[in-house]
Amino acid sequence: MKKYIYYLIILSTFGACSGLVEGINQDPNNLTSASYQNILTGAEVGSIILYTGESARRAGIFCGYYTGIDRQHLGFSNYTLTTSDFNSLWYDVYVDTYRNALEAERAAASEGITGITKGITQVLQAQAIGTAASLYGDVPFREAGQILIENPAYEDQIAVYAGVQDLLDDAILNLQSGTNRPAGRSDIYFDGDATKWIRAAYTLKARFFMHTKEYSSAYNAALQGINSISSAMYAPHSSGLQASNLSYLFFEIEVRGSDVITSNFMTSLVQSNASTNPIPANYRGNAKTDETGRFNFYFLTNSLGVQPNTLNGFAAQTAPAPVVTYEENLLILAEAGFRSQGFNTGLTHLNEFRTFMATGGYLRNVNLSQVKYDAYVAADFSNGGMENLDGISADDALLREILEERYVSFFSQIEGFNDMRRTLNEATVRVPVQPNVGNQLPQRFLYPQSELDRNSSTPNPVPGFFQATDVNN
């Protein structure tokens, strides 16, 4: 693991497919200082790269959102990968995000600043390590980012999740202190608004409890989570090229649409036009649901196929990118509520989500005449109801609908990959993503060659691409 301190992250238009970061590193034996404000901003920029850049796109290929059609992305679709393909993705976690968040916390403490500022850095740390555990399994945690530790220990995935939950609890306590808000504009997500950070922390707790299948805990955490779209964590973007949406940079500026298109499976779920839907039977619309508006928000069609909407939708240059959202919190309440509280609770929260979507929800520049999400009733999930034409149980029909809604709503986010693996053994209800080749779906990101070469603590034998992590066994 790299042992340098990275204080500043620069977004680059071109370069590696990960989107685009270069770090400025310092000789660890000749340290220089930087203000906590600058390091905090760097950590948050790093988090944007982690959650909305190549890691998210790679996860999207593995869970059926995207199809690689040329060059290295064709290899990713065909599951022909090497450990070196993950070097930059690991760096996005442990240097760009986690190391910077640790250094921001330390720099602030050296200036006597704790409270809200410390809580923010802890949320960023927990978010990064929880994401790493979800993608790789066992990962470094407590020894990670420590300059004097040459070979940081790998900790058991389940123990890492427990530690992340503890870290989020500590973060919430610090955020609740009401003191030491960070300097203006250094926090590019919420500008130091402790209430919004607390809600984001609870939604993250709920997310990670979902990963470990602790559904009652997930439900209770989500009840305190993000409660409006105005309180959601979105990556901010602007018209400056270096501040542009990363999907826009990838598809529009780097012109990598010749390498990656939206999969036929994902397209088929939301394309209401049967004449252009590649698998019309998959369309999830019905008398109460019209997905035309969502399709137009997500996608444009060109000569290569269906691709993210870089004009005025999901991947537009200035479009904010989802990181921790209101829609995710609503859908955690729906699934975790169903699993822990029962059918009526799940249906109530699903309808809360549909009420949100009926007015446009998280869609931008949407034509409301193309949006329809009427409330479901219990009869819709009974045998022969509009959401149960194949005669499964009402419980299974409702859970299937919730999981499909999560899949569609999490398009191009890492959580789609997490859901696919978490529900893989629930054949009746899971979203029926199929392997691109062979008969196995991907189960994890590979440990990068940079770790295998430099950290003697890396697990041996090294787990394979199709080997489930502990929480998904």
N, C-alpha and C positions, 0 to 999 in steps of 0.2 A: 504494500500500500504506500502511496506517495507520502513523504514526510514533510513536504514543504508547506509553508503558509501561503495561501492564496487570498489576497486582500481585494482584488478587483477582477471583475469578469467583464469581458468585452463581447458583445454580440457581433457576430460576423455574418455578412450576407452570404458568403460562399464558404467552401471548405468542406469539412467532414459532414456526412449526412446527419449527424446528431444535431446539427443546427448551428454548431456555430458558436463555439466558445473558445476563447483563448484566455489563459490565466496569466497573471503577472506573479511570478514566484520570487521568494526571497531566500537567500542563503540562511539556513537555520542556525548557523553559527555566527551570523551577523545580522540579527533581526532589526528590522525597522518597525516603526509604529504607524498606526492609522487610527483615525477616530472611529468609535463604535458605529457612528451613523453611516459611514461609508461601507464598513464591513457588513452591517445589517442590510443595506441596500444590495450589496453584492450577493449575500446569501439568498435574498428573495429573488433576484434575477436568476441565480442558479436554480432555485426551485421551479421557476417558470420553464427553464430548459428541461429539467427533469420530468415535470408532469405534463408538458405539452409538446415536447420535442420528439427526438428519435425513440426514446424508451416507450412513449405512448404509441407511436406509429408502429414500432416493432411488435408491441403487445397486440395492436390492432390486426396485424397480419396473422399472428398466431391464433387469434380468437375469431377470425372470420369477417372482420370489418373491411379489410383491404386485401387486394391480390397484387403481388409483385409480378410484373410482366417483363422486366428486362434487368440486366446487370445484377448487382448484388441483391436487389430486392426480389428478383426472380429466385435466387438461391434461398432467401429467407422463406419465401412461399413454399419452396420445395423441401424445406427443412435441411438444406445443406449448409450448415453453419460451422464456424470455427470459434474457438475461445477468443481469438483476437477480435472477432466481430463485436465483442462486448466491452472492450477496453474503455472506450469513450463513455459508454453508458454507466459503467461503474464510477468513473471519474465524475460524472454529473451528480451522482449521489454523494460520494464521500469527500470530494474536494469542493466542487462548485456550491453545494448546498450544506452538507453537514459540517465540514471543517469551517466554513465561513460563519455558520450559525454559532458554533462553539467559540470562535474567536470574537464574534460580536458580543457574546455574553461576557467573555473575559475582559474585553476592552472596556465595556460599559462598567463592569464591576471595579476596574482600576480607577474609574472616574467617580466611583461612589454611586453608580446608577444601577438599581436593581428593579424591584416592582414590576410594572407593566413591561418595561423593556426586556427584563429577564424572561418574563412569561412568554413574550413573543419569540425570543430566540429558542426557548424550550419547545414551543409548538413546532417551529421549523425543524428542530432536531428530531423530534418524535415522528413527524410526518415523513422525513427522509428515511429514517431507520425502519419504520413500519413498512414503507414502500419497498425498501431493499429486502426485508424479510419476506414480503409477499412474492417478490420476483425470483429471489435466489435461494430461499430456505434459510439455512444456518448462515449467519453473517456476523462480522465484527460489530460490537456495540460499545461496551464500556471502555474498551481500550482503543477504539477507533478515534482517529484525530489527535492522538497523543504523540507529540513529536519525538519523545524519547523512547517510545515503544516500537522496536523495529518490526516485530511480528505480532500485530494485534490478534488476540484470540478470537476464534469464531465461537459464537454462542448458539445454543439450540434455538431453532426458530420459535418454538412455543414460549421459551423463556424470554426471548427478545420481545415478543408481543406483550408479555406481562410487564417487562421493563418499560416498554413504550407507554403502556397504560399508566404506570406509576409516574412517568415523566409528564404525561399530559395532566394528571392530577396536580402535580407540583406547579405546572404552568398555570392552571386555572387559579390556584391559590395566589400566585404572584400577580396575575392579571386582576384579581379581585381586590388587590391592595389599594388601587386607585392612585398610586404614586409613581413618579419617575416615568411618565409618558415619554417616548423617544422624541428626539428633535424633529421638528416639522418636516414632512415629506421624505424622511429617511425610510419610513415604512410605506412601501408603495402599494400595499394591499389595502390597509384600512387607516392609514395615517395615525396609528396609535390608538384607535378606538378600542378600548378594552372590552366593551360589551360585545362587539363583533368578533373579536379574537376569542372570547370565551365561548361563544356559540360555535365558532369554527372548531375549537378544541373538542367540544362535545360531539360534533358531527364526526370528527376524526376518531374519537373514542368509539362511536357507534360503527364506523367503517371497519375498524380493526377488530371489534367484537364480531362483526359479520364474518370476517376472514376466519376467525377461530370457532365459528358456529356457536357462539354464546349469545343466542338470540334474545333472551330476556334482558341481558345486560345491554345489548345493542338497542333494544327498544327504549329502555329507560334513559340511556344516554341521548338518543335522538329526540326524546321529548324536550330536552334542554338545548337542542342543536339549532342550526340556522332556521329561522322562522319567516324569512321573506327573501325575495331575490335581491333586495337592496342590501341585505346583510351577507350575501354570498361572497365567497372568495373566487374572484376571477382575475386572471392575469391581465393587467392593463396594457393596451397597445395604442400606438399613434401612427401618424402618417410618415414619420421619420423612418427611413429604411431600417436602421439598426434597432428601432423600437417596434417593428412590425410583428404581427401575428406570425408565429413560427410555421404554421401550416401554409400561410400565404407565401412566406419566403421559400418554402420547399416546393410547392406546386406552381407558383406563379413566377418567381424570380429565378430560382435554380432550375426551373422547368423540369422537375422530376416527375411530372405527370406522365412522362413517357416510360417511367419505371414502375409506377404504382397507380392502380385505379381502385375504386370502390368495388367490393366483391359483388357478384351476382346475388349472393344470399342476402347481404345487407340491403342492397337495392330492392330486392323483391319484397322485403317486409313493409316498405313505405311507399313504393311506387303504385299510385292508384290507377294509372293508365295501363290497362291490361295489354294493350297492343305493344307497349314498350317495356313492360315488366318481364324480366327474364324468367321468372318462375311465378306466374300469376296466382297459383294456388296458395302461395305464401303470404299474400297481401293481408295485413292485419286489420284493415278497415272493415266496418260493418255498418248497420243502420245507425249506430251511435258514434261511429268513429270515422273521421276523414283525415288521412295522413298527407294530403296533397301539400298543405302548407309546410309541414315538417320536411317533406322531401325537398321542396324548393329552398328551404332554409339550409339544409345540409348540402345539397348537390346541384351541380350543373352537368350537362351532358355535352361532350365534344367528340371529336373524331376517334379518340382513344377509348372512350367509354364514359362511365359516370365517375365524376371526381368531386372533391369538396368545393363548395361554392366560394370562390375567391373574389366574387364581384360584390355581393351585398349580403352574404350570409355567414355561415359558420366559420369560414376561413378567409373572410375579407381582411384587408390589410390592418384596419383599426379594430377588428372584432375582438372583444375580450374573450379569453380562453378559459374554460371551466377548470377549476382546481378543487374546490370544496364547495358544493352548491346546495341551494334550497331544494332543487329537484332530487338530488341524491338523498337528502334528509327525509323528504316526503316518502321516497320509495324504500328507504330503510324502515321507516315506520310501517309501511304497508307489508313488506315481507317479514320483518322481525315481529311485527304485531300479529300477523297471521300465525307464524310458527309458535309464538309464545302465548298469545292471548286468544286465538281462534278466528274463525271465519269472519264474524261480524267486524272485528277490529281491523282485520286486513282489508276488507271491502270498504270500510269507512275511510281509511287512509288512502286507498287507491283512488277513491272518488274525490278526496281532497286534492290529490295530484291532478286528476282530470279537470276539476274546477279551475285550478291554476292554469292548465294548458288551454282551456276553452277560451281564455282571453288573450292567448298568445304565449303565455308561460315564458320559457327561456328563449323562444324564437324571436328573432329581430327582423324588422322590415317584412313582416309576414302579412299576407292578405287574409284578413279574418274570415272572409267568405270561404276560404280553403281550409279552415280549421274547425273541427267538430269533435268534442270529447264530452258527450253527454254522460250523466251518471249511470253506472250499472246498478242493477238490482239483483237480489239473490237468485231470482229465476233465470237470469241470463247465464248462470253457471250450472244450472240443473241439467240433467240429461236431456238433450235436444234444444237447450237454450243457445243463444247466438254465440256464446263463448264455450260451448260444449257440444259440438256436433258429432263428436266421436264417442260419446257415451262413457267418459271417465267419471270419477266421483266429482261432486261439486267442489270439494276441497282442492283436489288436484287441478281442476279447471281454473280456479281462482289463482292458485299459486303459479300455474303456468303463465297466466296473463301477467301477473306481477313480474315474473322473471323476464318475460319477453319485453315488457315495458322498460325494465332496467337496462336490458341489452340495447334497446334502441336509444334510450335517453343517454346512455354512457358512450355513444359512438365516439371513437377516437380517444377514449380515455383508458387508462390502465385498469380501471375497475371492471371493464368488460371482460378482460382476460382473467381477473380474479374470480368473477362470477362463473365463468365457463368452467374453471377447474373446481371450484367449490361445489358445484351442482352436478358434476359429471356423472356421478353414480345414481342420480335421480332421473332415470330414463323417461318416466312418464311426463315429467314437468319441465325438464331442462330445455333451454333453447337448443335446437338440434344442429349445432355447428358440427360440420363434418371435417375430417382431416383433409388437407390439400393433397397429400399423397399418403399411401400406406393406410394403416388402420388405427393409428394412434394420434391423439392430439397432444400438442406440446404441453409440458408441465412446469417448466421453469426457464429462466434465463441461465445461461452458462456462466460459471465463474470465469472472469477474464484472464487472458494470458498474462497480463501485467501482474495479477495476484499470484498466479501459479508460479511465476518466475521469481517473485520478490518476497512473498510471505510464506514462511515455512509452516504457518498454522493453517493454511488452506486445507480443507477436508481431503482426506485420502482414504479410499478411492474417491475420485471426483465424480459426483452424481451426473447422470446423463440427462439429456434434453427431455426425455420421456419419463423420467423418474419423478413421481409425485413428491412434493414437499410434505413435511409431517402433517400439517393441518389439512391436507387434501387426501391423505391416505385413507 
